Amino acid sequence: MRNKLIELRKARNLTQEEVAERIKISRAHYGRIENGERNPSLKLAIKIKKFFNYVDDDIFLDNDAT
């Protein structure tokens, strides 16, 4: 799971649907990214980081990976 994405979204009291609408992708696609089932393209990753105003590099890392 990409816990950082979930934390950022929940801290802003947003649903997956709301984030997806704002970054102009489907809720299903965003959900797959958030759950670690899909990796975003570089363009989409940058868009997501800008949306959340996130500057660190760990936003898409799998926290369960060793």
WOCORGI-V412557 format. One record per helix or strand of 3 or more residues. SS is the DSSP state (h for helix, s for strand). FROM is the first residue (numbers start at 1). TO is the last residue. Records with the same first field share a line. If there is no record, write none. Layout:
SS=FROM-TO  FROM-TO
This chain:
h=3-11  16-23  27-34  42-51
